């Protein structure tokens, strides 16, 4: 019986092992996909995925908060219709400064980093957006402080923790 049933039994064992390996690979793939979704959802920067026409395919919660638009109201809409001025900014790789618009019509400066999405066989572009308002306010505060120090009649000297002079005013 072994010579007749043996090869079939070996094939069954091999098929079961292959099925178990495929199941384990599928579970790892599912875990990696869940991890990728969780990372994108938890990042503080707005992430928007658009197609070649600029229609929104996907966005994360930070993008919903930044633009003040819910997911359902945003998916399928073109970016340059209501969210970002500058036709085709998504098709040019690199960093761009753009004027963006919230749902209530408020405009704000934003930095957009764009890159093509690779490995999916679709022509998609991922945009990482950052509101420049906080950065501009911080830069303005530093600039104002520097102007005050430079125009002061008192001597102001900046020292490192080691006591080395780093700068001074006129």
MIZAGU-524234 format. One record per residue (C-alpha): x, y, z. Coordinates in steps of 0.5 Angstrom, whole numbers, plus 2048, in hexadecimal, padded with zeros to 3 digits. Each point is the difference from the previous one (the first is absolute). Last residue first. Layout:
+-----+-----+-----+
:  px :  py :  pz :
+-----+-----+-----+
:   X :   Y :   Z :
...
+-----+-----+-----+
//
This chain:
+-----+-----+-----+
:  px :  py :  pz :
+-----+-----+-----+
: 836 : 8C1 : 825 :
: 7FD : 7F9 : 803 :
: 804 : 7FA : 802 :
: 801 : 7F9 : 7FE :
: 803 : 7F9 : 802 :
: 804 : 802 : 805 :
: 803 : 7FA : 804 :
: 7FE : 7FF : 807 :
: 7FF : 7F8 : 7FF :
: 7F9 : 800 : 800 :
: 800 : 805 : 7FA :
: 800 : 808 : 801 :
: 7FC : 805 : 7FD :
: 802 : 807 : 801 :
: 7FB : 806 : 801 :
: 803 : 807 : 801 :
: 7FA : 805 : 801 :
: 7FE : 805 : 7FB :
: 7FC : 7FB : 7FD :
: 7FF : 800 : 7F8 :
: 803 : 7F9 : 7FF :
: 7FC : 7FD : 806 :
: 7FA : 802 : 7FE :
: 801 : 7FE : 7F8 :
: 802 : 7F9 : 802 :
: 7F9 : 800 : 804 :
: 7FC : 802 : 7FB :
: 804 : 7FB : 7FB :
: 7FF : 7FA : 805 :
: 7F8 : 802 : 801 :
: 7FF : 800 : 7F8 :
: 804 : 7FA : 7FF :
: 7FB : 7FD : 806 :
: 7FA : 803 : 7FC :
: 802 : 7FD : 7FA :
: 801 : 7F9 : 802 :
: 7F9 : 800 : 803 :
: 7FD : 803 : 7FA :
: 803 : 7FB : 7FB :
: 7FB : 7FA : 800 :
: 803 : 7FA : 7FE :
: 7FE : 7FC : 7FA :
: 803 : 7F9 : 7FE :
: 7FD : 7FE : 7F9 :
: 800 : 7F9 : 7FD :
: 7FF : 800 : 7F9 :
: 7FD : 7FA : 7FC :
: 801 : 7FD : 7F9 :
: 7FE : 7F9 : 802 :
: 804 : 7FA : 7FF :
: 800 : 7FF : 808 :
: 808 : 800 : 801 :
: 801 : 807 : 800 :
: 7FC : 806 : 802 :
: 803 : 807 : 7FD :
: 803 : 805 : 805 :
: 7FE : 807 : 802 :
: 802 : 804 : 806 :
: 7FB : 806 : 801 :
: 801 : 806 : 805 :
: 7FA : 804 : 802 :
: 7FE : 807 : 800 :
: 7F9 : 801 : 802 :
: 7FA : 802 : 7FD :
: 7F9 : 800 : 804 :
: 7FA : 7FE : 7FC :
: 7FC : 7FD : 805 :
: 802 : 7F9 : 7FE :
: 808 : 802 : 800 :
: 804 : 802 : 7FB :
: 807 : 7FF : 7FD :
: 805 : 805 : 7FD :
: 806 : 7FC : 7FE :
: 807 : 800 : 802 :
: 803 : 7FA : 7FC :
: 805 : 7FA : 802 :
: 802 : 7FB : 7FB :
: 7FD : 7FC : 7FA :
: 7FB : 804 : 7FB :
: 7FA : 7FC : 7FF :
: 7FC : 802 : 806 :
: 801 : 808 : 7FF :
: 7FC : 7FE : 7FA :
: 7FC : 807 : 800 :
: 802 : 805 : 805 :
: 7FB : 801 : 806 :
: 7FF : 7FB : 805 :
: 7F9 : 7FE : 803 :
: 7FA : 802 : 7FC :
: 800 : 7FE : 7F9 :
: 808 : 7FF : 800 :
: 800 : 7FA : 804 :
: 7FA : 7FC : 7FC :
: 7FB : 7FD : 803 :
: 7FF : 7F8 : 800 :
: 801 : 7FF : 808 :
: 7FF : 807 : 803 :
: 7F9 : 800 : 803 :
: 800 : 7F9 : 802 :
: 807 : 801 : 804 :
: 7FD : 806 : 803 :
: 803 : 807 : 7FF :
: 803 : 805 : 805 :
: 806 : 801 : 7FB :
: 805 : 7FE : 806 :
: 7FC : 7FC : 804 :
: 7FE : 7FB : 7FA :
: 807 : 800 : 7FE :
: 802 : 7FE : 807 :
: 7FB : 7FA : 7FF :
: 804 : 7FD : 7FA :
: 7FE : 801 : 7F9 :
: 7FE : 7FC : 7FA :
: 7FE : 800 : 7F9 :
: 800 : 807 : 7FF :
: 7FF : 803 : 7F9 :
: 806 : 803 : 7FD :
: 7FF : 7FE : 7F9 :
: 806 : 7FB : 801 :
: 7FE : 7FD : 806 :
: 800 : 803 : 807 :
: 802 : 7FD : 807 :
: 800 : 805 : 805 :
: 804 : 800 : 807 :
: 7FF : 806 : 805 :
: 806 : 800 : 805 :
: 7FF : 7FD : 807 :
: 801 : 7F9 : 7FE :
: 7FB : 7FB : 804 :
: 7FC : 7FE : 7FA :
: 806 : 7FF : 7FB :
: 803 : 7FC : 806 :
: 7FA : 7FC : 801 :
: 7FE : 7FF : 7F8 :
: 808 : 7FD : 800 :
: 7FF : 7FC : 806 :
: 7F9 : 7FD : 7FD :
: 804 : 7FE : 7F9 :
: 806 : 7FD : 804 :
: 7FB : 7FC : 804 :
: 7FC : 7FD : 7FA :
: 807 : 7FF : 7FD :
: 802 : 7FC : 806 :
: 7F9 : 7FC : 800 :
: 801 : 7FF : 7F8 :
: 807 : 7FD : 801 :
: 7FD : 7FB : 806 :
: 7FA : 7FE : 7FC :
: 805 : 7FF : 7FA :
: 805 : 7FC : 804 :
: 7FA : 7FC : 803 :
: 7FD : 7FE : 7F9 :
: 807 : 7FE : 7FE :
: 801 : 7FB : 806 :
: 7F9 : 7FE : 7FE :
: 802 : 7FF : 7F9 :
: 806 : 7FC : 802 :
: 7FD : 7FC : 805 :
: 7FB : 7FE : 7FA :
: 805 : 7FF : 7FB :
: 804 : 7FB : 805 :
: 7F9 : 7FC : 801 :
: 7FF : 800 : 7F9 :
: 807 : 7FD : 7FF :
: 7FF : 7FB : 805 :
: 7F9 : 7FD : 7FF :
: 802 : 7FC : 7FA :
: 807 : 7FE : 802 :
: 7FE : 800 : 807 :
: 7FA : 7FB : 7FF :
+-----+-----+-----+
//
